[in-house]
Amino acid sequence: MMTRKDGRLMEQYVDVYQGREIKVETHLAKGNDDSSSRSLRLYFGFDRESGRIVVSSVGKHLDSYLTRSMR
């Protein structure tokens, strides 16, 4: 929950689709390693207006309250 209280961190979890801001906090994960060669995160959100799932990011874990000091 601490990530949501940090506006700079939360900027990573918002994307724009067809001119609308979409929250993209939901993600699927494979692997539990910060190395991009051994793990993967797919972040996505739902655009209510179009009824589409919008994929925002595929790759490394985005920064969070817990990981921000590790980088």
N, C-alpha and C positions, 0 to 999 in steps of 0.2 A: 504494500500500500504506500510505502514511502516514495516510490517512483512517481506516483500520481501527484504528489505534493510538490514535485520539482518541475517547474515549467520547462526548463532547458532539456531535461531528460524526456519529457512528454512530447516535445516537438518531433522526436524520432518516430513516435507512434501515431502520427497524423499524416495523411497523404491527401492529395487532391485528385478527384476523379470527375471528369466532365464539369469542372468548375466548382465542385462541392467538396468540402472537407469531409474525410472519412476517417474514423478511428480505426487503427489497425493494430490493436493490442493483442488480438487473438493470434496464436501461432501454433504450428505443428513443429515438433522437434525430433531430430534423429541424432543420437550421440549426446554425450555430456561433456564434451571437451571444447575449450575455447578455440582450438585450432580449426580453421575453416576446412582443412583437408580431412578431418575426422568427425565433423559434426555439421549439421545444417539446421537452419531455422527458416520457416516459411511464414511470414506475417501477412495477415489478410483482414479485411473488414467487409461489411455488408452495406451496399448502397441501396437504401430503401426505395429511392425514386426509380431506379432502373431495375431493381430486383436482382442485381448481380453481386456475386462475390468478387471483390477486388483484391488481387494479390499486389502487395506493396513492396515486399522485400524477400529475396531468397538469398541466403548466405549466412553470414556470421550472426551471433547473438547480438541484439541491440543492447546498448548501455542501459543499465538499470541502477537503482539505488545501491544494490549489493555489488555490482561489477564496476561502477564508475571509478572507484579508487584503485582497481587492479590494472587499469590501462595507463 
